[in-house]
Amino acid sequence: MRFTLYKLGFSILSIFLFMMYIMTVHRNSFNAINTGKSNFEVKKQEPKNLNKRFIVDTPGCQIVHLEPFDPEVRKMYTYTENKECPEMNVFARANRTHLNIDMKLANEIHGNEVVCGYKRIWRDGNDTTDDSYGIADSLTNLTDSILAVEEFLSFECAINGEVFYQDFFPFIQVKPEVEKEHDLNFNYWMDETRETVVERLSVTFLGVDSISRLNMLRQMPKTFNYLRDVMDAIDLQGFTKVADNTFVNIVPMLSGLFLEECWNESLSGEPFDDLNLAWKDFAVKGYRTLFAEDFPEISIFNFLKAGFFHQPTDYYFRPFTLAVKDGINFTENCYNNRLEVNVVLKWLTDFLEQFR
């Protein structure tokens, strides 16, 4: 499991997991990065240790330096093809603010009997479950593109009431209640600390599950080199996980507690609402918070657990992903012709752009 922490010029905290998790906190301005670099090669990075056998060599800990393309490993290495989503006719697309529909194409292919529109999706459950969502019963008919005013939408096309096409679109909406609360928190924090810096760093945790550092060098060399060479990321060569699986590693990272200090299997039916996770610390300082994952069936706080009965962050992706999984056009890792992970990442970038 690998995490990359990078800093942006505004106060946001976001966590995504892809299996992706992102936590983002934000306040003011986003500084875009334009590098001009496009040529990537796997660059060998020597361990910062005179003893080349170890990346960590202390009396209390030794971690052996391993080559990602060692001949013994290369024998077992298999190249993984990029995931491709199916090609299909698409009747709706979205940018950051608008849902753009193509009724002309829908009519050309399916005739003038086609009716297209959207349904609103929202978090449901009356604060008693994290596994429920609401979706409007009736369709709001569309004949042209619209400015999106809802956070999550299901777009559908039907003939005589029979739905034959469905897609899903998330949007970042400014929430007045969130803005009011976080302005109050920010001003209170400024008064209490006598802080003079108005513009603060925003923070994004981006996690890719089930991949070791060595396998990232093998499978994701462009990403690794971009992080290290363009973004000046720090390669924590001696960083090791606490234990197996995501949950037991994420809890210490976000709470500062070992798992056994705050949870055991007898609590599997209890929500995590009272656990002091990092986004709460940022929220009381006036940060907007976001949490998203791309695989709701086995998400961090929900797999064999109760999740959050109260929405944990200002922007929370789970209701949307639950609705998508019940959709008629969802295939493995794809929202129609779009990669699932790209939909999640777009929601993050929309968030960053909205509050830049």
N, C-alpha and C positions, 0 to 999 in steps of 0.2 A: 504494500500500500504506500502510495507516495502523495505528498501534499506539496503544493507550491504556494507560497505566500508572496503576493506582490502588492505594491502600494500604489494607490491612485490619489490624485489631488482633490479628494472630497471625502466627506464622512459617510461612508456606507459600510455596512458589514454584510457580506453575503457568503453563503456556503452552498456549493453544488456538489452533487455526486454523480459520477457516471462510471458504469454504474456510477453515477456521478453525483457528487454533492457539491453544492456551493453555498457558502454563507457570505453575504455581502453587507457591509454597513457603509452608509453614505451621508455626506452633508452638502458640499457645494460644487466644486469645479473639477471637471475631468480633463486630464492632460493626455491627449492622444499621442501615440508613439508612431513615428514614421521612420523606418529604418533604411528602406531601400535595399535591404539584403534579401537575396532570393536563392543563393547558392548554398546548399547544405551538404556537409560530409560528416561522417562520424569522426570526431577528433579525439584522439587518445588523450586522456587527462591523467597525468601522473599523480599518485597520491602525495599529499604534502607531508611526507615522512621520509626520513633518510633510510629507514629500513623498508625496502620496497616489498617485502613479504607481507607487511601489515599496513592497513590504513589507520588502525588504532593500535598503539603498542605502548601500553602502560602497565604498571605492576598489577592493577586491578582488572584490566580488560585488554584482550587482544582480538582484533578482527582481521582475518586474513584478506589480503588483496587478491581478488579474483578477476581474471580477464573475461569479459563478456563473450568473446569469440575464441576462447580456448579450444584447441583441437578436440579435446574430449567432449566439450559441449557442442561444438559444431556438428558432430556426428548425429546429434539428436535434434538439431535445429530444423524447424520447418517454417517456411515462409507463409504468412497468413495474407490472403487476398483482402483487399478493401471490401467492405460491405457495400453492396449496391441495392438500392430500393427499386421496385418495379417501375417501368415506364407506364404512364397512363394519362388519359385526358384529365386535365385539372380545371375545375370550374371556379376555383377561388384561390386567391393568394392574399398575403397580408404583409404590409410593411409595419413600421413601428406604431403607426397611428390609424391606419385605414384597412378595412376589409375590402378587397377589390374582387369583384365577381365578373365572370364572363358568360353572361346569359346568351350571347350570340352563339358561342360554341355549344352550349348546352342545348339550345334549340336546333342547331344544325344537326347534332348527333341524335337527339332523342325526340325532336319535334316540339311543337308549340304547346303541348300539354304539360310541359315541365314547369314545376313550381319550385323555386329555390328560396331559401331564407336561413335564419339563424335562430338558435335557442341559447339562452343564457345558462351558464353553469356556475354553481357557487358551492361553498363549503356548507355542509349540512350536519346534522347530528345533535343539535341542541346541547352541545358541550358534554356529550356522553360517549362519543366515539370519534375515532380519527379515520374511520373506514367508510364514511358516508358522504355523498355529494348530492346536490339537488340539480335538476335540469328542468327547464320550462316545459310545460305540457304542449303548448301551442307554438307554432312556427311564426316568426315575424318575417313576412314575405319581403323579398328584395328583388328589384329589377335593375339596380345600379349599385355602384360602390358606395360605402358609407364610412363616416368617421366612427370608429369603435368607441363605445362608451361603457362597455362591460369589460371585466377583467378576463373572463374565459368564455369562449363561444364555441358552439357546435354549429357547423354549416351543413345544411342538408339540401338535397334535391330529390323530388319525388314526382311520380306520375300516378294520379288517382289515389293519392294517399300512401302509396308504396314507396318507401325510401330506397333509392338505388345508389345514392352517392352521399358520403359523409366525410367531413374533415373537421379538424379542431385547431383553434387558434388562441394563443394566450397573448394578452396585452398588459402593459404596465399602465395603470391608471393612477393619477394623483388622488390620494384619499384625504379629504379634508380633516377627518378625525385623527389620522396619523400625523398630518402636518401640524395640527394644533398641539397634540400631545408631545411631539418631539421638539417643537419650538419651546414649549414650557420646560421640558427636561433640559434642553440645551442652555436656556437662559439661567435656569436654576444652577446648573453645573458651573457655568461661567461665574455666577455670583459667589458660589461657595468656594471655588478654587482661585478666584481672582485671575482666571486665565485671560491672557491678552491675545492669544493667537486665535483669530477668527476662522481661518481656513485650516482644516485638519486633514490628515491622511485618511483615506478610506482603505478598507481592508477586504480582500477577497481570498477565501480559501477554496481552492479548486482541487478536488480529489479524484483520482482514477483508481478504482478498486481492483484488487487482485493482480497487481503488477509490481514486481520487484524493481529495484534500481537497475540491476543487470539486464532484466528483460526489457526495461524501457530503452536502454541503450541499443538492444537488438531490434526491437519492434517500432520504436518511436524516435529515431535519431534526429529527425528534423525538429521535433518538439523539444527534445533535450538540448540541442545546440542553440535553438532560438532562445530558450530560457537562460542558458548560461552565457551565450556570447552576445545576444542583443539586449536582453533584459538584466544582465549582470546578476542572475540568480545565484544563490549560494548552493552548491552541491554538498549536501550533508552526507558524506560518504560513510560516516560511522553511525548514522541514525538507524536505530532498530525498532521494530515494533514491540509492543508490550506483550502480546499473545496472539493466538490465531483468531481470525475473523474480524470484521470491520467494527462491530459494536464495542468490543472490549478495548479497542484502540482509540475510537472516537471519543468515548466518554472521558478518559483522562485528558485528551487534548482539549476538549471543550469545557471541562469542569475543573480540572486540576486534581481530580480524585481517581483513585483506582476503582475499578468497577465494584469490587467487593465492599467498598466503603459506602456505596449508595444504592446498590441493587443486587438482588439475587432472584432465582427462578420462582420463588414463592410470591414475588411481586409482579409476575408477568401480566396480571390483569389490571395493574395499577398504572395510571398515566405518568408521564415524565414532567408534568406541568410544574411541579415544585422543585425540580432539579435546577440548580443555578448554572445554566449553560452560558457560554461566552456572549451570546447575542443579548442576554439580559443586561450584562455589564455595559455593553455598548449603547443599548436603548436608553438607559438612564442618563447617558451623557449626550442625548440628542441625536443619535444615529438612527437612520432608517435601516431596517433589517430584512433580509431575504434568505429563505432556505428552500432548496429544490433538490430533488433526486429524480432519476429517470426510470426507476423500476419499482413501482409501488408494492409489488408482491413481496419483495424481500428487502424493503427499505430499512434503514439503520434502526429506527426506534419502533418499527411496526412488525418486523418478522418475529413471530412468536411472542410479541409484546403488544402493549396497548396503545403506544404512540402518545399523541397529545390530544386531550379532550378540549382544550382551549387552543386556538391557533397560536403557534409558538412565535411567529415572526410577522412583521407587517405584510410581507409578501410571501405566500406559501403555495408551493406548486402541487401538493399532493391531491387536492380535489380534482384538478385538471387531469392528472395522469390516471386517476381512478376512472374518470369518465372516458378517457381515450381507450383504455383497455376493454371497455364494454362496447366500443364502437364497432361498426360493421366493416370498416375498411382497414382496421389495424392489422398489420402483419409483423412478424418478429423484427424488432428494432426499427420499424418504419411507420411513419404517419403518411399513408399513401406513398407519394414519391419522395418524401423527405426523411432523412435519417433522424431517428428519435433524439440522439444526442445533439444534433444541430438545432432542433427545436428548443431544447433546454438551454443551450448556449446562447441562442438568439434572445431568449427571455432575459438572460443576464445582461447581454449587451444593450438591450432596450432599456433595462433598468438603469444602467450606467449613463446612457445617453439622456434619459428622461430627467435625471437629476444632476446633470453636469454643471 
